[in-house]
Amino acid sequence: MKVALVGAELEENLGIRYMASSLEARGHQVQIIPFNSESDMEEVVRVVLSHSPELVGLSMVFTSRGREFCRLAEALRKGGYSGHLTAGGPFASFNCELLLRDFPAFDSIALGEGETLICNLAENLNDLSLIPGICYRRPDGSLALNPSTNEHDDLDRLPFPRRTTFHSYFGKPIASILTSRGCWRDCAFCSINAWYDRVGGKKFRMRSVDNIVSEMKELYDLHGVRIFNFQDDNFFLPDRSQALQRFESLRDKLAQEGVEDIAIAIKARPDSITRESISILDDLGLFRVFLGVENASENGLANLNRRQTVEQSLNALEILNDFDVHLAFNLLMFEPDTVMDDLLINLRFIERHLDNPFNFCRAEAHAGTGLEERLKAEGMLLGDYFGLDYRLKDPQCEAFHQVVNYAFFDRNFSDFGLHYFNMQVDFTYQLLRRFYPEVLSESLRGAVKSFIKETNLDTYKCLCQVYDFIESADPSNRLELQAFAADMRAVVDGRSRHLHSQGERILNALNYAYDRRSQGSPGAWPARERAVEALQAGFASPYFGMGGPEQGAYTLRSTEASMGEADIFGLTPVPIPYHLFKSQLSRGAGR
């Protein structure tokens, strides 16, 4: 049977790719069609109609894009598609009956993980009653829901996800990979528990190390992959000693298979981080960690059911910064019971951690989460299934949230906003440091680190300005709040444009250093020539602080004056070999 799978492909969509390989293993023909934004809709419809698949599956994972996928389903029908149209993913699953009721374009909705389910669907389209784990419309128009018979307990039995093309950084292909499914915690804003309660199966399952190594070796040998982005909700295990043993085994077996000189990115909870485990992962090539700090207030952590402490977050940040990886975190500063003291605590946390890229947002009440259940019980839930909403109980905190949500909309919530760009700059620097340390200098390092700090400091200062205003404002005065929010947005957007231009110059300098790698180490270039080249090329120049020229831009006071400074702007041009950094770290690890 011909099957088309449609979903976001900004990164590799592992859900779709696992389904594709499972279908192909059973003799079906599969086409993956990217649907990254609503602007892709016409092309998706054209491709589907031109290939005439008997089955089309839509990957409806996120609530924020739910309406887009529904409009795509309607566009496919309007265009003349008459085959079976199904959808899957958390959003579709939790709202299966509502979607089938409100959108006749859909024939069925999948309830759980898709590998076996999509194969059963492809092979039983004439009798949907035979398919476990599906909600569908009977011929008479009534809805039926077939319970799931469990998820895959043995992940090693699944074929590796289908691979086609790869993104690359500095000539190094990157691939997404999963070593586990599910999670062993129960955070109030996460729907994983509800997902497995609905579809059955173990809440947390792992692949064997041998199976992971086999996939990584295949990607390494056949596709030249050198960067592995682990998409596990938490790369660690509940038991720290077991996690350490697993990481040691992964490191040793990859080395035995000749999978070396790689870089890995992971996600982790703060309470999982130990110096010993990060040391092993550093041997593997750890360059990026997205750390689930979530809230800096003990009260906020308890309300979010994080089951972690602020002290654990501080310890994790210290350890990861000691290893000098790209470390980014998110703060769920706003949740229903937030009070002004909680916000102040989070502001102090930001103040003390300006070295690492971060963003902030509100804990959302997605379908199936503990937060949704609590708000519904309290009569606070607003909106509909395409976007559940609520108001913070404290009027001042709600006013604070509304102001910063508007003022920081582009900087903080856009995929192309300054906070994500801040992460991109550090991400790029850390990859160069892993693969091409010889092209880096202390000047480039200083430019990257200063840019991160200046971006974070500007966000912190603006948030503090909002706090001071809200503390003395009347939260019921809508006109005053709206006027202040508009003024703050103009300030934030203006500064964002200025900071973004600084970051672009630094990215250009990093790319320039990479492009010059074949011409010898930058440490061998005369300092005067390097500075002049950087200026002529429009690349990064020294930073002189917030009171310097152009209010903190990376500009020279004057070419002649700066040329006389020792080691160019007081920074040594000598590269930073990673093995040297690591040996210095080892000597200081006993403190």
C-alpha positions as CSV (number, residue, x, y, z in Angstrom):
1,M,0.0,0.0,0.0
2,K,1.1,3.6,-0.6
3,V,1.2,5.7,2.5
4,A,2.0,9.4,3.0
5,L,3.2,10.7,6.4
6,V,2.9,14.4,7.0
7,G,4.4,16.4,9.8
8,A,6.9,19.0,10.9
9,E,10.4,18.3,9.7
10,L,12.4,21.3,11.0
11,E,14.4,18.7,12.8
12,E,14.2,15.0,11.9
13,N,10.7,13.9,12.9
14,L,11.6,10.6,14.6
15,G,7.9,9.6,15.1
16,I,7.2,9.7,11.4
17,R,10.6,8.1,10.5
18,Y,10.0,5.2,12.9
19,M,6.6,4.6,11.3
20,A,8.1,4.9,7.8
21,S,10.7,2.2,8.5
22,S,8.1,-0.1,10.2
23,L,5.8,0.2,7.2
24,E,8.6,-0.4,4.7
25,A,9.6,-3.5,6.7
26,R,6.2,-4.9,5.9
27,G,6.3,-4.1,2.3
28,H,4.5,-0.8,2.1
29,Q,5.6,2.3,0.1
30,V,6.0,5.4,2.2
31,Q,6.5,9.0,1.4
32,I,7.4,11.6,4.1
33,I,6.0,15.1,3.3
34,P,7.2,18.1,5.4
35,F,4.6,20.5,6.8
36,N,6.6,23.0,8.7
37,S,4.1,25.9,8.5
38,E,0.7,26.8,7.1
39,S,2.5,28.3,4.0
40,D,3.4,24.7,3.0
41,M,-0.2,23.6,2.8
42,E,-0.7,24.1,-1.0
43,E,2.5,22.1,-1.7
44,V,1.5,19.3,0.7
45,V,-1.9,19.0,-1.0
46,R,-0.3,18.9,-4.4
47,V,2.2,16.2,-3.4
48,V,-0.4,14.0,-1.8
49,L,-2.7,14.2,-4.8
50,S,0.1,13.6,-7.3
51,H,1.1,10.3,-5.5
52,S,-2.5,9.1,-4.6
53,P,-1.7,7.2,-1.4
54,E,-4.5,5.1,0.0
55,L,-3.6,6.2,3.5
56,V,-2.4,9.6,4.8
57,G,-1.2,10.1,8.4
58,L,-0.9,13.6,9.9
59,S,1.5,14.0,12.9
60,M,-0.5,16.3,15.1
61,V,1.9,16.6,18.1
62,F,1.5,20.2,19.3
63,T,-1.6,22.1,20.4
64,S,-0.2,25.3,18.9
65,R,-0.4,23.8,15.4
66,G,-3.7,21.9,15.8
67,R,-5.8,24.2,13.8
68,E,-3.3,24.2,10.9
69,F,-3.4,20.4,10.6
70,C,-7.2,20.5,10.7
71,R,-7.2,23.1,7.9
72,L,-4.8,20.8,6.0
73,A,-7.2,17.9,6.4
74,E,-10.0,20.0,5.0
75,A,-7.8,21.2,2.1
76,L,-6.9,17.6,1.2
77,R,-10.6,16.7,1.0
78,K,-11.4,19.9,-0.9
79,G,-8.6,19.1,-3.3
80,G,-10.1,15.7,-4.1
81,Y,-8.3,13.3,-1.8
82,S,-10.7,10.3,-1.1
83,G,-8.4,7.9,0.8
84,H,-8.2,7.2,4.5
85,L,-7.1,10.2,6.5
86,T,-5.8,9.6,10.0
87,A,-4.0,11.7,12.6
88,G,-1.8,10.9,15.6
89,G,0.4,12.5,18.3
90,P,-0.5,13.7,21.8
91,F,-2.8,16.6,20.7
92,A,-4.8,14.4,18.3
93,S,-4.9,11.5,20.8
94,F,-6.2,13.5,23.8
95,N,-8.8,15.2,21.6
96,C,-9.7,12.3,19.3
97,E,-13.5,12.4,19.8
98,L,-13.7,16.1,19.5
99,L,-11.7,16.1,16.3
100,L,-13.8,13.5,14.7
101,R,-16.9,15.3,15.8
102,D,-15.8,18.7,14.5
103,F,-13.9,17.7,11.4
104,P,-15.5,15.2,9.1
105,A,-12.3,15.2,7.0
106,F,-10.7,12.8,9.4
107,D,-11.6,9.1,9.2
108,S,-9.7,8.0,12.4
109,I,-7.4,9.2,15.2
110,A,-4.5,7.1,16.5
111,L,-4.3,6.9,20.3
112,G,-0.7,5.9,21.0
113,E,2.7,5.2,19.6
114,G,2.4,4.7,15.9
115,E,4.7,2.0,14.6
116,T,2.4,-1.0,15.0
117,L,-0.7,1.0,14.8
118,I,0.0,2.5,11.3
119,C,0.9,-0.9,10.0
120,N,-2.3,-2.4,11.3
121,L,-4.3,0.5,9.8
122,A,-2.6,0.0,6.4
123,E,-3.5,-3.6,6.4
124,N,-7.1,-3.4,7.8
125,L,-8.6,-0.3,6.2
126,N,-11.7,-2.3,5.3
127,D,-12.4,-3.2,9.0
128,L,-11.2,-0.6,11.5
129,S,-12.8,-2.6,14.4
130,L,-9.8,-5.0,14.1
131,I,-7.3,-2.3,15.0
132,P,-6.4,-1.7,18.7
133,G,-5.7,1.8,19.9
134,I,-7.8,3.8,17.4
135,C,-10.8,6.1,17.5
136,Y,-12.9,6.1,14.3
137,R,-16.2,6.9,12.7
138,R,-18.5,4.0,12.0
139,P,-20.4,3.9,8.7
140,D,-23.5,5.2,10.5
141,G,-21.6,8.3,11.7
142,S,-21.3,7.2,15.4
143,L,-17.8,7.1,17.0
144,A,-16.0,4.0,18.2
145,L,-12.9,3.8,20.4
146,N,-10.8,0.6,20.4
147,P,-8.6,0.3,23.5
148,S,-4.9,0.0,23.0
149,T,-3.3,-3.4,23.7
150,N,-0.1,-1.9,25.0
151,E,3.0,0.0,23.7
152,H,6.3,-1.4,22.6
153,D,8.0,-2.7,25.8
154,D,11.0,-4.0,23.8
155,L,12.3,-1.0,21.8
156,D,15.1,-3.0,20.4
157,R,12.6,-4.8,18.1
158,L,11.8,-1.6,16.2
159,P,13.6,-1.0,12.9
160,F,15.8,2.1,13.0
161,P,14.0,5.2,11.8
162,R,14.2,5.9,8.1
163,R,17.0,8.4,7.2
164,T,17.1,10.5,4.1
165,T,18.8,13.8,4.2
166,F,20.8,15.4,7.1
167,H,21.4,18.9,8.3
168,S,25.1,19.7,9.0
169,Y,27.2,22.1,10.9
170,F,30.7,22.9,9.8
171,G,30.6,19.9,7.5
172,K,29.5,17.5,10.2
173,P,26.1,15.9,9.6
174,I,23.7,15.8,12.6
175,A,21.1,13.1,13.4
176,S,18.4,12.9,16.1
177,I,18.3,9.7,18.1
178,L,16.3,8.2,21.0
179,T,17.7,5.9,23.7
180,S,14.4,5.7,25.7
181,R,10.8,6.6,25.6
182,G,8.7,8.1,28.3
183,C,9.7,9.6,31.6
184,W,10.0,8.5,35.3
185,R,8.6,11.7,36.8
186,D,5.1,13.3,36.9
187,C,5.4,17.0,36.3
188,A,2.2,19.0,36.4
189,F,2.7,20.5,33.0
190,C,3.6,17.3,31.1
191,S,1.2,14.9,29.5
192,I,3.5,11.8,29.4
193,N,1.8,10.1,32.4
194,A,-1.7,10.7,31.0
195,W,-0.5,9.4,27.6
196,Y,0.5,6.0,29.0
197,D,-2.5,5.8,31.3
198,R,-4.6,6.1,28.1
199,V,-2.7,3.7,25.8
200,G,-1.1,1.3,28.3
201,G,2.4,0.0,28.6
202,K,5.3,1.0,30.8
203,K,5.8,4.6,31.5
204,F,9.6,4.5,30.9
205,R,11.4,2.1,28.6
206,M,15.0,2.0,27.4
207,R,16.8,0.6,24.4
208,S,19.8,-1.6,25.1
209,V,23.2,-0.1,24.8
210,D,24.1,-2.6,22.0
211,N,21.1,-1.4,20.0
212,I,21.9,2.2,20.4
213,V,25.5,1.6,19.4
214,S,24.4,-0.3,16.3
215,E,22.3,2.7,15.1
216,M,25.0,5.2,15.9
217,K,27.6,3.1,14.0
218,E,25.3,2.8,11.0
219,L,24.8,6.6,11.0
220,Y,28.5,7.2,11.5
221,D,29.7,4.8,8.8
222,L,27.0,5.1,6.1
223,H,26.0,8.8,6.5
224,G,29.1,10.4,8.1
225,V,27.1,11.6,11.1
226,R,29.3,13.1,13.8
227,I,26.7,15.1,15.8
228,F,24.1,13.1,17.7
229,N,21.1,15.0,19.1
230,F,19.5,12.8,21.8
231,Q,15.8,13.6,21.9
232,D,15.0,11.7,25.1
233,D,12.8,13.6,27.5
234,N,15.6,12.8,30.1
235,F,18.8,11.2,28.9
236,F,19.4,9.9,32.4
237,L,17.9,7.1,34.5
238,P,16.1,7.3,37.9
239,D,19.1,5.6,39.6
240,R,22.3,7.6,39.3
241,S,24.6,4.6,39.6
242,Q,22.8,2.8,36.9
243,A,23.0,5.9,34.7
244,L,26.7,6.0,35.2
245,Q,27.2,2.4,34.3
246,R,25.0,2.9,31.2
247,F,27.1,5.9,30.0
248,E,30.4,4.0,30.6
249,S,29.1,1.1,28.6
250,L,28.0,3.4,25.8
251,R,31.3,5.1,25.7
252,D,33.4,1.9,25.7
253,K,31.3,0.1,23.1
254,L,31.3,3.1,20.8
255,A,35.1,3.2,21.1
256,Q,35.3,-0.5,20.3
257,E,33.3,0.1,17.1
258,G,35.5,3.0,16.0
259,V,32.8,5.6,16.6
260,E,35.0,8.4,17.8
261,D,35.4,12.2,17.5
262,I,31.7,12.9,17.9
263,A,29.6,15.5,19.6
264,I,26.4,14.8,21.6
265,A,23.5,17.0,22.8
266,I,21.1,15.9,25.6
267,K,18.3,17.0,27.8
268,A,18.4,16.4,31.6
269,R,16.8,17.2,34.9
270,P,19.0,19.0,37.4
271,D,18.6,16.2,40.0
272,S,20.2,13.8,37.5
273,I,23.4,15.6,37.1
274,T,26.6,14.4,38.9
275,R,30.2,15.3,38.2
276,E,31.0,11.6,37.5
277,S,28.3,11.2,34.9
278,I,29.1,14.4,33.1
279,S,32.8,13.4,33.0
280,I,31.8,10.2,31.2
281,L,29.5,12.1,28.8
282,D,32.3,14.6,28.2
283,D,34.5,11.7,27.0
284,L,31.7,10.9,24.6
285,G,31.7,14.4,23.2
286,L,29.1,16.2,25.3
287,F,28.7,19.8,23.9
288,R,25.1,20.8,24.7
289,V,22.7,20.2,27.7
290,F,19.2,21.6,27.8
291,L,18.6,21.6,31.6
292,G,15.1,21.5,33.0
293,V,15.5,24.1,35.7
294,E,11.9,25.2,35.2
295,N,11.6,27.4,38.4
296,A,14.0,28.9,40.9
297,S,11.4,29.1,43.7
298,E,10.8,26.1,46.0
299,N,7.2,27.2,46.0
300,G,7.0,27.2,42.2
301,L,8.8,23.8,42.0
302,A,6.3,22.3,44.4
303,N,3.3,23.7,42.4
304,L,4.7,22.2,39.2
305,N,5.3,18.9,41.0
306,R,8.9,18.8,39.8
307,R,10.2,16.8,42.8
308,Q,13.5,18.6,42.7
309,T,15.1,21.4,44.7
310,V,16.7,24.7,43.9
311,E,19.9,23.4,45.4
312,Q,19.9,20.6,42.8
313,S,19.5,23.2,40.1
314,L,22.4,25.3,41.4
315,N,24.6,22.2,41.7
316,A,23.8,21.1,38.2
317,L,24.6,24.5,36.8
318,E,27.9,24.6,38.6
319,I,29.0,21.2,37.3
320,L,27.9,21.8,33.7
321,N,29.6,25.2,33.6
322,D,32.8,23.7,35.0
323,F,32.8,21.4,31.9
324,D,32.1,24.5,29.7
325,V,29.4,23.0,27.6
326,H,26.6,24.8,25.8
327,L,24.1,25.0,28.7
328,A,20.6,26.4,28.2
329,F,17.6,26.4,30.5
330,N,14.0,27.5,30.6
331,L,12.1,29.1,33.5
332,L,8.4,28.4,33.9
333,M,8.2,31.6,35.9
334,F,4.4,31.7,35.8
335,E,2.0,29.1,37.1
336,P,-1.5,29.5,38.6
337,D,-0.3,30.0,42.2
338,T,2.7,32.3,41.5
339,V,3.0,35.2,43.9
340,M,5.2,38.3,43.6
341,D,7.9,36.9,45.9
342,D,8.2,33.9,43.5
343,L,8.8,36.2,40.6
344,L,11.4,38.1,42.6
345,I,13.2,34.9,43.4
346,N,13.3,34.0,39.7
347,L,14.7,37.4,38.9
348,R,17.5,36.9,41.4
349,F,18.2,33.6,39.8
350,I,18.5,35.2,36.4
351,E,20.8,37.9,37.9
352,R,23.2,35.2,39.2
353,H,23.2,33.1,36.1
354,L,23.9,35.4,33.2
355,D,26.5,33.1,31.6
356,N,24.0,30.7,30.1
357,P,21.3,31.2,27.5
358,F,17.8,30.9,28.8
359,N,14.2,31.8,28.1
360,F,11.1,32.1,30.2
361,C,7.4,31.4,29.8
362,R,4.2,30.2,31.6
363,A,3.4,26.6,32.5
364,E,0.7,25.7,30.0
365,A,-2.4,23.5,30.8
366,H,-2.1,21.1,27.9
367,A,-4.7,18.3,27.5
368,G,-4.0,15.4,29.8
369,T,-1.7,17.2,32.2
370,G,-2.1,17.5,36.0
371,L,-2.2,21.2,35.6
372,E,-5.3,20.9,33.3
373,E,-7.0,18.6,35.7
374,R,-6.3,20.9,38.7
375,L,-7.5,24.1,36.8
376,K,-10.6,22.3,35.6
377,A,-11.5,21.2,39.2
378,E,-11.0,24.7,40.4
379,G,-13.2,26.2,37.6
380,M,-10.3,28.2,36.3
381,L,-9.8,26.6,32.8
382,L,-10.5,28.9,29.9
383,G,-10.4,28.5,26.1
384,D,-11.0,25.4,24.1
385,Y,-9.1,22.3,23.1
386,F,-7.1,24.2,20.5
387,G,-5.7,26.4,23.3
388,L,-6.5,25.9,26.9
389,D,-6.0,29.1,28.9
390,Y,-6.1,30.4,32.5
391,R,-5.4,33.4,34.6
392,L,-2.9,33.5,37.5
393,K,-4.7,33.8,40.8
394,D,-2.7,36.8,42.1
395,P,-3.9,39.9,40.1
396,Q,-0.4,41.5,40.2
397,C,1.3,38.4,38.9
398,E,-1.3,38.1,36.2
399,A,-0.6,41.7,35.2
400,F,3.1,41.0,35.2
401,H,2.6,38.0,33.0
402,Q,0.4,39.9,30.5
403,V,2.9,42.8,30.2
404,V,6.0,40.6,29.7
405,N,4.1,38.2,27.4
406,Y,3.4,41.2,25.1
407,A,6.7,43.1,25.6
408,F,8.9,40.0,25.1
409,F,6.8,38.3,22.4
410,D,9.3,38.5,19.6
411,R,12.4,38.2,21.8
412,N,11.3,35.3,23.9
413,F,8.6,33.3,22.0
414,S,9.5,33.6,18.3
415,D,11.6,30.8,16.8
416,F,13.8,33.5,15.4
417,G,13.8,35.6,18.6
418,L,16.9,36.9,20.4
419,H,16.8,34.3,23.1
420,Y,17.0,31.4,20.7
421,F,19.6,33.3,18.7
422,N,21.6,33.7,21.8
423,M,21.5,29.9,22.1
424,Q,22.5,29.5,18.5
425,V,25.7,31.6,18.9
426,D,26.9,29.6,21.9
427,F,25.8,26.3,20.1
428,T,28.0,27.3,17.1
429,Y,30.9,28.2,19.3
430,Q,30.8,24.9,21.2
431,L,30.6,22.8,18.1
432,L,33.7,24.6,16.7
433,R,35.4,24.0,20.0
434,R,34.7,20.3,19.8
435,F,35.7,19.7,16.2
436,Y,38.1,22.6,15.3
437,P,39.6,24.0,18.5
438,E,42.6,25.2,16.5
439,V,40.6,27.9,14.8
440,L,39.4,29.5,18.0
441,S,41.0,32.3,20.0
442,E,40.4,33.9,23.4
443,S,39.1,36.9,21.5
444,L,36.3,34.8,19.9
445,R,35.5,33.1,23.1
446,G,35.3,36.5,24.9
447,A,33.0,37.8,22.2
448,V,30.6,34.8,22.5
449,K,30.5,34.9,26.3
450,S,30.1,38.7,26.4
451,F,27.2,38.5,23.9
452,I,25.4,35.9,26.0
453,K,25.8,37.9,29.2
454,E,24.8,41.2,27.6
455,T,21.6,39.6,26.1
456,N,20.7,38.1,29.4
457,L,21.5,41.2,31.3
458,D,19.3,43.3,29.1
459,T,16.4,40.9,29.6
460,Y,17.0,40.9,33.3
461,K,17.0,44.7,33.4
462,C,13.8,44.9,31.4
463,L,12.1,42.3,33.6
464,C,13.1,44.3,36.7
465,Q,11.6,47.4,35.2
466,V,8.3,45.6,34.7
467,Y,8.4,44.3,38.3
468,D,8.9,47.8,39.7
469,F,6.0,49.1,37.6
470,I,3.6,46.3,38.5
471,E,4.5,46.4,42.2
472,S,3.1,49.9,42.4
473,A,0.4,49.7,39.7
474,D,-3.3,49.0,39.9
475,P,-3.7,45.6,38.1
476,S,-7.3,46.5,37.3
477,N,-6.3,49.6,35.3
478,R,-6.2,48.1,31.8
479,L,-5.4,51.3,30.0
480,E,-2.4,51.9,32.1
481,L,-1.1,48.3,31.7
482,Q,-1.6,48.4,28.0
483,A,0.2,51.7,27.6
484,F,3.1,50.4,29.7
485,A,3.3,47.1,27.8
486,A,3.4,48.9,24.5
487,D,6.2,51.2,25.7
488,M,8.2,48.2,27.0
489,R,7.7,46.3,23.8
490,A,9.2,49.2,21.8
491,V,12.2,49.2,24.2
492,V,12.7,45.4,24.1
493,D,12.3,45.2,20.3
494,G,14.7,48.1,19.7
495,R,17.4,46.6,22.0
496,S,16.8,43.2,20.5
497,R,17.6,44.5,17.0
498,H,20.8,46.0,18.3
499,L,21.9,42.9,20.1
500,H,20.9,40.6,17.2
501,S,23.2,42.6,14.9
502,Q,26.1,42.0,17.4
503,G,25.4,38.3,17.5
504,E,25.3,38.2,13.7
505,R,28.8,39.7,13.6
506,I,30.0,37.1,16.1
507,L,28.4,34.2,14.0
508,N,30.2,35.6,11.0
509,A,33.4,35.6,12.8
510,L,33.0,32.0,13.9
511,N,32.2,31.0,10.3
512,Y,35.1,33.0,9.1
513,A,37.4,31.2,11.5
514,Y,36.1,27.9,10.2
515,D,36.6,28.9,6.6
516,R,40.2,30.0,7.3
517,R,41.1,26.7,9.0
518,S,43.0,25.3,6.0
519,Q,45.2,28.4,6.0
520,G,46.8,27.7,9.3
521,S,46.1,28.4,12.9
522,P,44.9,31.9,13.6
523,G,47.5,32.0,16.4
524,A,50.1,32.1,13.6
525,W,48.6,35.2,12.0
526,P,50.1,38.6,12.9
527,A,47.7,40.2,15.4
528,R,47.5,43.5,13.4
529,E,46.5,41.6,10.2
530,R,43.8,39.7,12.1
531,A,42.3,42.8,13.5
532,V,42.3,44.6,10.2
533,E,40.8,41.6,8.4
534,A,38.1,41.4,11.0
535,L,37.2,45.1,10.6
536,Q,37.3,45.0,6.8
537,A,35.1,41.8,6.7
538,G,32.6,43.4,9.2
539,F,33.3,40.7,11.8
540,A,33.5,40.9,15.5
541,S,35.5,43.5,17.2
542,P,36.2,44.1,20.9
543,Y,33.5,44.9,23.4
544,F,34.0,47.8,25.7
545,G,31.0,47.5,28.0
546,M,27.6,49.2,28.2
547,G,29.2,52.6,28.3
548,G,31.4,52.0,25.3
549,P,30.9,53.2,21.7
550,E,27.4,52.5,20.3
551,Q,26.3,51.6,23.8
552,G,28.0,48.3,24.0
553,A,28.4,47.3,20.3
554,Y,31.5,45.3,19.3
555,T,33.3,48.3,17.8
556,L,36.8,49.7,17.9
557,R,37.5,52.9,19.7
558,S,39.8,53.6,16.8
559,T,41.9,51.4,14.6
560,E,45.2,53.2,15.5
561,A,44.6,53.3,19.2
562,S,43.6,49.7,19.4
563,M,46.5,48.4,17.4
564,G,48.9,49.3,20.1
565,E,47.2,47.2,22.8
566,A,49.1,44.1,23.8
567,D,47.8,40.8,22.4
568,I,45.1,42.7,20.6
569,F,42.6,44.2,23.1
570,G,44.3,42.5,26.0
571,L,43.3,39.0,24.9
572,T,45.7,36.3,23.9
573,P,45.2,35.0,20.3
574,V,46.4,31.5,21.2
575,P,43.8,28.8,20.4
576,I,42.2,26.7,23.2
577,P,42.9,23.0,22.6
578,Y,40.2,21.0,24.3
579,H,42.6,18.4,25.7
580,L,44.4,21.2,27.5
581,F,41.2,22.6,28.9
582,K,40.2,19.1,30.1
583,S,43.5,18.4,31.8
584,Q,43.2,21.7,33.7
585,L,39.7,20.8,34.7
586,S,40.9,17.4,36.0
587,R,43.5,19.1,38.1
588,G,40.9,21.3,39.7
589,A,38.2,18.6,40.1
590,G,39.2,17.7,43.6
591,R,38.1,21.0,45.1
